């Protein structure tokens, strides 16, 4: 179960890649999406049965819930594990079916916060899979298995990178702390530019974006900041023309940070929660970020490539999409 099955989705486009690699390791899969894009079915193999809850057709939430339960019941002979991606509420809804029909219930969760739905889902599920240690506190059910980055898609290109260009990718929410990034850009001074690739989905997101736009005006960054959106498949081009990916979020191990590493793009993160989960050459603090950016912008092209190769090797070893099925399926079987 996932929120979206759509290669063009600006946040969840990667899920199609997950499904494609997973299907090669199982006899069959039933994949339920709250919404399903028109291109998705043609990209996924014959042993995958795709169901939509109809969000793309504006089906009311209560009807989506009824359809979800109906699919789980009627397809119960076709699966042995219910795997929920990033949405604890669907794990809660699935729990009675999992108990009645003796199905293992697993939640993939990689997000900050500890709302009631996370706490309740933690009690109900058999395991919680994630990429960052300590995502869910106070439970022995968490298993850290890493992300699944498509290193065939996200790789270094031959194009020349533009010096002193910064990039950050992710949904526009307060937890991303883009206000810190804007302040860093201001303190760096003229000559540095920043691209933020991010979408504001909810009303809260839109309010955060308006707050950030006010800061852009206050800091006079209009000519040094580009705010854009793109399909997931277009991100490698953006990573490859940027000099540094800067991660300021107060969150878990963001997938976008690893995608940039896989492209050989130098990265810096001042997120305290992930310092032990990323290579030493990417670790920074909010106080040292300006100096660290300036230092990396002064290295030679040979040193840049060497450091970039280290980052890509880290992703290939710990977070590669090619090894994700074995990591997930091992936890499903145990």
C-alpha positions in Angstrom: 0.0 0.0 0.0 1.4 3.4 -1.0 0.0 6.9 -1.4 0.8 7.1 -5.2 1.8 4.9 -8.0 2.9 7.4 -10.6 6.4 7.9 -12.2 5.6 11.6 -12.6 4.7 12.2 -9.0 7.0 14.9 -7.6 7.5 13.1 -4.2 6.6 9.5 -4.7 7.7 8.9 -8.3 10.4 6.5 -7.0 7.7 4.0 -5.9 7.4 2.6 -9.4 11.0 1.7 -9.3 10.5 -0.1 -5.9 7.6 -2.1 -7.4 9.5 -3.1 -10.5 12.5 -4.5 -8.5 10.3 -6.1 -5.9 8.2 -8.0 -8.4 11.3 -9.8 -9.7 11.7 -11.5 -6.3 8.1 -12.7 -5.7 5.5 -14.8 -7.4 2.9 -12.1 -7.4 2.1 -8.7 -5.8 -1.1 -6.8 -5.1 -0.2 -3.1 -5.0 -2.8 -0.6 -3.8 -2.3 3.1 -4.4 -4.4 5.9 -3.1 -3.9 7.3 -6.6 -2.5 5.7 -9.7 -1.1 7.6 -12.7 -2.1 6.7 -16.2 1.5 5.7 -17.1 2.1 3.4 -14.2 0.3 0.2 -15.3 2.4 0.0 -18.5 5.7 0.2 -16.6 5.0 -2.6 -14.2 5.1 -6.4 -14.9 2.4 -8.9 -15.4 2.8 -10.5 -11.9 1.7 -7.2 -10.3 -2.0 -6.5 -9.8 -2.5 -2.7 -9.3 -5.6 -1.4 -7.5 -6.4 2.3 -7.0 -8.5 3.8 -4.2 -9.5 6.6 -6.6 -7.9 9.7 -5.1 -7.0 10.8 -8.7 -10.8 10.9 -9.3 -11.5 12.8 -6.1 -13.1 9.7 -4.5 -14.1 10.7 -0.9 -11.8 9.4 1.9 -14.5 7.2 3.5 -15.0 5.5 0.1 -11.3 5.0 -0.2 -11.2 3.3 3.2 -14.1 0.9 2.3 -12.4 0.0 -1.0 -9.1 -0.6 0.8 -10.7 -3.0 3.2 -12.6 -4.7 0.4 -9.4 -5.2 -1.6 -7.6 -6.7 1.4 -10.4 -9.1 2.1 -11.1 -10.2 -1.5 -7.4 -10.5 -2.4 -6.4 -12.3 0.8 -5.4 -15.5 -0.9 -3.0 -13.6 -3.1 -0.7 -12.2 -0.4 1.0 -13.2 2.8 2.3 -9.9 4.0 0.6 -6.4 4.2 3.3 -3.8 3.5 2.3 -0.2 4.2 4.6 2.6 2.9 4.8 5.8 5.1 1.2 6.0 6.1 0.5 4.7 9.7 -3.2 5.3 9.3 -3.5 2.7 6.6 -1.7 0.2 8.8 -4.2 0.9 11.6 -7.1 0.3 9.1 -5.4 -2.9 7.9 -4.7 -4.3 11.3 -8.1 -6.2 11.9 -7.8 -7.9 8.5 -4.1 -8.8 9.3 -5.2 -10.4 12.6 -8.3 -12.2 11.3 -6.5 -13.7 8.3 -3.1 -14.1 10.0 -1.1 -11.8 7.7 2.1 -10.2 8.8 1.7 -6.4 8.9 4.8 -4.3 8.2 5.1 -0.5 8.1 7.8 1.4 6.3 8.2 4.7 8.1 10.9 7.3 7.8 9.6 10.6 9.1 10.0 12.8 12.3 7.2 13.1 14.7 5.3 10.8 17.1 1.6 11.5 16.6 -1.1 9.3 17.9 -1.3 7.4 14.5 2.4 6.5 14.7 2.0 5.3 18.3 -1.0 3.2 17.6 0.4 1.8 14.4 3.6 0.9 16.3 1.5 -1.2 18.7 -0.4 -2.9 15.9 2.3 -3.8 13.3 4.8 -6.6 13.4 7.7 -4.6 12.3 8.7 -1.0 11.3 11.3 -0.7 8.6 13.3 2.5 8.2 16.5 4.0 7.0 17.5 6.0 10.1 18.1 4.5 13.6 15.7 5.8 16.3 13.0 7.0 13.9 10.4 5.4 16.2 11.3 5.7 19.9 10.3 3.2 22.6 9.9 0.1 20.5 11.9 -3.0 19.6 10.0 -3.4 16.4 12.2 -1.1 14.3 14.6 -2.5 11.7 17.0 -0.2 9.9 17.4 -1.5 6.4 18.4 1.6 4.4 16.7 3.4 1.5 16.4 2.2 -2.1 18.1 4.6 -4.5 18.1 3.8 -8.2 21.8 4.2 -8.9 21.2 3.5 -12.6 19.1 6.7 -12.8 21.0 8.7 -10.3 24.6 8.8 -11.5 27.2 11.3 -12.5 26.9 12.8 -15.9 29.5 14.3 -18.1 28.0 17.8 -17.9 30.1 20.5 -16.3 28.9 21.6 -12.8 28.3 25.3 -12.2 30.6 26.6 -9.3 28.9 28.0 -6.2 25.5 26.6 -7.0 23.6 25.0 -4.2 20.6 22.7 -4.4 18.0 21.3 -2.0 15.1 19.1 -2.7 12.0 18.3 -0.8 8.4 19.1 0.0 7.9 22.6 1.5 7.2 22.0 5.2 8.5 23.6 8.4 10.6 20.4 9.2 12.7 21.0 6.1 13.9 24.3 7.7 14.3 26.1 4.4 14.5 29.3 6.4 17.9 28.2 7.7 19.0 27.6 4.1 17.8 31.1 3.0 19.8 32.6 5.9 22.9 30.6 4.8 22.5 31.9 1.3 22.3 35.5 2.6 25.4 35.0 4.7 27.4 33.5 1.8 26.9 36.7 -0.1 26.8 37.5 -3.8 28.2 34.9 -6.2 26.3 32.0 -4.7 22.9 30.8 -6.0 20.4 28.3 -4.6 17.8 26.1 -6.3 15.0 24.7 -4.2 13.0 21.9 -5.8 9.9 21.6 -3.7 6.1 21.4 -3.8 3.6 22.8 -1.3 0.8 20.3 -1.1 -1.3 21.1 2.0 -2.6 24.4 3.3 0.1 24.3 6.0 2.7 23.8 3.3 1.4 26.8 1.4 1.5 29.0 4.5 5.1 27.9 5.0 6.0 28.8 1.4 4.5 32.3 1.9 6.6 32.8 5.0 9.7 31.7 3.1 8.9 34.1 0.2 8.7 36.9 2.7 12.2 36.0 3.9 13.5 35.9 0.3 12.3 39.5 0.0 13.7 40.6 3.4 17.1 39.0 2.6 17.0 40.4 -1.0 17.6 37.0 -2.5 15.2 37.3 -5.5 18.0 37.1 -8.0 20.0 34.3 -6.4 17.2 31.9 -5.6 15.2 29.7 -8.1 12.2 27.8 -6.7 11.0 25.1 -9.0 9.2 21.8 -9.4 9.9 18.8 -11.5 9.2 15.1 -12.1 11.2 12.6 -10.2 13.0 11.4 -13.4 14.3 14.9 -14.1 16.2 15.3 -10.8 19.5 13.7 -11.9 20.0 16.6 -14.4 19.5 19.1 -11.6 21.8 17.3 -9.2 24.5 17.0 -11.8 24.7 20.7 -12.6 24.8 21.7 -9.0 28.0 22.0 -6.9 26.7 21.2 -3.4 23.5 19.7 -2.1 22.7 21.4 1.2 20.4 19.6 3.7 19.1 21.6 6.7 16.0 19.6 7.6 15.3 18.5 11.2 14.3 15.1 9.9 15.4 11.7 9.1 17.7 10.5 6.3 16.1 12.2 3.3 16.1 10.2 0.2 16.9 13.2 -1.9 20.2 13.6 0.0 21.2 10.1 -1.0 20.1 10.7 -4.6 22.5 13.6 -4.8 25.3 11.5 -3.4 24.6 8.8 -6.0 25.1 11.5 -8.7 28.5 12.3 -7.2 27.3 15.7 -6.0 29.0 16.9 -2.9 26.7 17.2 0.1 26.5 18.9 3.4 24.0 18.2 6.2 23.5 19.9 9.5 20.7 17.6 10.6 21.6 16.3 14.1 19.5 13.1 13.8 21.4 11.7 10.8 25.1 12.6 11.5 25.9 9.0 12.5 24.2 7.7 9.3 26.1 9.7 6.6 29.7 9.8 5.5 32.0 12.0 7.5 32.7 14.4 4.6 29.1 15.4 4.5 28.7 16.2 8.2 28.3 19.8 9.2 26.5 22.0 11.8 24.3 25.0 11.4 27.1 27.2 12.8 29.8 25.9 10.4 27.7 25.5 7.3 28.8 28.7 5.6 32.5 27.9 6.1 32.0 24.3 5.0 30.2 25.4 1.8 33.0 28.0 1.0 35.6 25.3 1.6 34.0 22.8 -0.8 33.5 25.5 -3.4 37.3 26.1 -3.4 38.5 22.5 -4.2 39.9 21.3 -7.5 37.8 19.3 -10.0 40.0 16.3 -9.3 39.3 16.5 -5.5 35.6 17.0 -6.3 35.5 13.8 -8.3 37.3 11.9 -5.7 34.9 13.0 -2.9 31.9 12.4 -5.2 33.1 8.8 -5.9 33.2 8.2 -2.1 29.6 9.4 -1.7 28.4 7.3 -4.6 30.1 4.2 -3.2 28.4 4.8 0.1 25.0 4.8 -1.5 25.8 1.7 -3.6 26.8 -0.2 -0.5 24.1 0.8 2.0 21.1 2.2 0.0 21.0 0.7 -3.5 17.7 -0.1 -5.1 19.1 -3.3 -6.4 19.6 -4.7 -2.9 16.3 -3.3 -1.5 14.2 -6.4 -2.3 16.4 -8.8 -0.3 16.5 -6.4 2.6 12.7 -6.0 2.7 11.9 -9.6 2.0 14.3 -10.8 4.7 12.3 -8.9 7.2 9.0 -10.1 5.8 10.1 -13.8 6.2 11.7 -13.5 9.6 
